[in-house]
Amino acid sequence: MLTINKLDNFTYLIEEVKKYHTTEFVWEFLREVDKDNDELFVVFKKDWNTIVYTIISANDIELPKLSDEFYCAYLYQNEIYDYYGRTTENFENSILRLHTHSKDFFPLRKLGKPMIDEKVSYIFTEVKWEWLVEVPVWPIHAWIIPPGHFRFTVDWEDTLNLDIQMWWKHRWVEQYFSKEKDLNKLLKASQDIAWDTAVAYAIWFARLIEQASDLKVSNSTKLNRILALELERIYNHLWTIGALWNDVWQSFLLNGYLSVREEFLELNNEIFWNRTLKNVINFWNSWKKINKEDIKKVEHLFKKVEKRIKTLIYIEEYSSWIYDRFKDTWIVSLETAKLHSALWLWAKASKLVMDYRTTDLDYIENEIIVHPILWIQWDSFDRFQVRAKEIFQSINYIRKVLSKLEDLVEEKEKKQDIELKDGLYTSFVEWHRWEIFQMIVVENWEIVYYKAKDPSFVNWNLLEYAVLKNIIADFPICNKSLDLSYSWFDM
C-alpha cells in the first residue's frame, strides 16, 4: 500500500528518516519543478509498505544529507549532483560518472543555474607502498558490455582494495520518457533499457499506466504476464550459471546450460514469436492468447529439460574443482548487506528475506504462493544455489499458471481507452536480478517526470567489500554470481 506524505521542510524529513533507520534501503530522487524550486523524493520501504516523502525546496538551499542515516544514500546524492548540480551539506565531491561533456554540464538542469560551477575529477585510492600494485580494468570490456572502470590494489595475489567508477555514458532514457507522448512507443522503449530484460520492464511500465488510467486488467492477462516473467527468469538464470562455470574453465557445463537455454528461447519464439520475449506485454490486455497447444509445448519442454538441468547441478555440487573456487569466495556478511541496503542475491544469499512476488497481487490473486529462497553462507557458491533453486521454483509457478490458463483461453476482453490522471505513481516488479522500481509524475494528463532504479545501483558498491583478500582472477566469478547491470548508471 503506497502512502504519500508531503512535508514542508527538511527538518521534518530528517526526523522521519530516523524513524525508518532499520529499513532495508532508501531511494532519493530530484525533480526540477520550475526556475526557483526542485522537488525531492525520498522513498523508504519497511515490511513491504512504501512511504514516499516529497518536499519542495528552493534552488539555493542545500539538500539534506541522508547518507548520515542510510549509508547507500550517498550514491543518490552523487547522482543528484551529477544531473542537477545540487549538493548536500558537507558534500564530498565523490563523482560517480566521467562524461566527455564540459565540467559545468548537468544534463537534467534546464531552468535554473547550477550551484556548482566546476566539477572535480574522480579520485581513486592512492597506492602508498611500493610493493603494492595497481591493476586498472578500463572501460572497453572484452565482452563489449556497457563501460565501467575498476581499479584493483593488490599485495601479491590478495586484493586489498577495489575502486569502481561507472557513469561513462548518458543515454537520456529518463528524459525520453518525460518527453515522448506516445505511450506505445514508451512501452516499446521500456523493453530496451537492459538487453536481457524485456518482460519485467514492460510489465513495470504497463502497470504504471494502468494505475494512472484506472484500467482493469483481466485475469488471463495477469497469468500471461506471470508466464512470460518466469520464462524470462529461467532463461537468464540458465545463461548466468553457465557463464559462471565457463570462468573456471568448465566450458562443457556452459555448453550444457546454453543448449537448455536455447530450447527455452525456441519455445519463446514458438509461443510469443520472439526469442527474448520482446513485444509480449501490452497495456491492460494480452495481444497473444495462450491456447491449449501452447500449454502442451511448455509442458513438453519442462519434461524434456528438468532432468538435464538437475544432472548439470549435480555435477557442479559434487565437483571439487568448482567447490574449491566458489566456496568461501566473495563473501558479503549479513551486517555489510544491511548497511548497504543490499538487494536480491546479496540479500537472499545473506539471509535477508526478500521477494517482491510475495506481495504481488497478480501472484496472490491466482494463489501462487511464493517462498523466497535463502542461503546462509554469503559466498559465491550460495548465490549459485539460489539461482539453481529459483529455476525449478519458476517451473512450478508456470505449471500452476498453465492449469489456470487452460480454463481462460476463451475469456474476452473489452477495449479500454487510456486517459492518464494527474498524480504520482510507483511500480515494482520482481525479476531475475530482484526488484526494480519505477516512478512517474503525471500533470495535465502527461508524464512530466520519470525515474527508475534496479538493484545494481546500490549492489555494485558491495563488490568493493566482496573482493577483499580474494584474487583478481576470481573477479568474473563474483561479477557473474551477482549478475550486476551496467546499464543503470547511464540512464
C-alpha positions, 0 to 999 in steps of 0.5 A: 500500500503506497502512502504519500506524505508531503512535508514542508521542510527538511527538518521534518524529513530528517526526523522521519528518516530516523524513524525508518533507520532499520529499513532495508534501503532508501531511494532519493530522487530530484525533480526540477519543478520550475526556475526557483524550486526542485522537488525531492523524493525520498522513498523508504520501504519497511515490511513491504509498505512504501512511504514516499516523502516529497518536499519542495525546496528552493534552488539555493538551499542545500539538500539534506544529507541522508547518507548520515542515516542510510549509508547507500544514500550517498550514491543518490546524492552523487547522482543528484549532483551529477544531473542537477548540480545540487549538493548536500551539506558537507558534500564530498565531491565523490563523482560517480560518472566521467562524461566527455561533456564540459565540467559545468554540464548537468544534463537534467538542469534546464531552468535554473543555474547550477550551484556548482560551477566546476566539477572535480575529477574522480579520485581513486585510492592512492597506492602508498607502498611500493610493493603494492600494485595497481591493476586498472580494468578500463572501460572497453570490456572484452565482452563489449558490455556497457563501460565501467572502470575498476581499479584493483590494489593488490599485495601479491595475489590478495586484493586489498582494495577495489575502486569502481567508477561507472557513469561513462555514458548518458543515454537520456532514457529518463528524459525520453520518457518525460518527453515522448507522448506516445505511450506505445512507443514508451512501452516499446522503449521500456523493453530496451533499457537492459538487453536481457530484460524485456518482460519485467520492464514492460510489465513495470511500465504497463502497470504504471499506466494502468494505475494512472488510467484506472484500467482493469486488467483481466485475469488471463492477462495477469497469468500471461504476464506471470508466464512470460516473467518466469520464462524470462527468469529461467532463461537468464538464470540458465545463461548466468550459471553457465557463464559462471562455470565457463570462468573456471574453465568448465566450458562443457557445463556452459555448453550444457546450460546454453543448449537448455537455454536455447530450447527455452528461447525456441519455445519463446519464439514458438509461443510469443514469436520472439526469442527474448520475449520482446513485444509480449506485454501490452497495456491492460490486455494480452495481444497473444492468447495462450491456447491449449497447444501452447500449454502442451509445448511448455509442458513438453519442454519442462519434461524434456529439460528438468532432468538435464538441468538437475544432472548439470547441478549435480555435477557442479555440487559434487565437483571439487574443482568448482567447490574449491573456487566458489566456496568461501569466495566473495563473501558479503556478511549479513551486517555489510548487506544491511548497511548497504541496503543490499538487494536480491542475491546479496540479500537472499544469499545473506539471509535477508528475506526478500521477494517482491512476488510475495506481495504481488497481487497478480501472484496472490490473486491466482494463489501462487504462493511464493517462498523466497529462497535463502542461503546462509553462507554469503559466498559465491557458491550460495548465490549459485544455489539460489539461482539453481533453486529459483529455476525449478521454483519458476517451473512450478509457478508456470505449471500452476499458471498453465492449469489456470490458463487452460480454463481462460483461453476463451475469456474476452476482453473489452477495449479500454481507452487510456486517459492518464490522471494527474498524480504520482505513481510507483511500480515494482516488479520482481525479476531475475536480478530482484526488484526494480522500481519505477516512478512517474509524475503525471500533470495535465494528463502527461508524464512530466517526470520519470525515474527508475532504479534496479538493484545494481545501483546500490549492489555494485558498491558491495563488490568493493567489500566482496573482493577483499583478500580474494584474487583478481582472477576470481573477479568474473566469478563474483561479477557473474554470481551477482549478475550486476547491470551496467546499464543503470548508471547511464540512464 
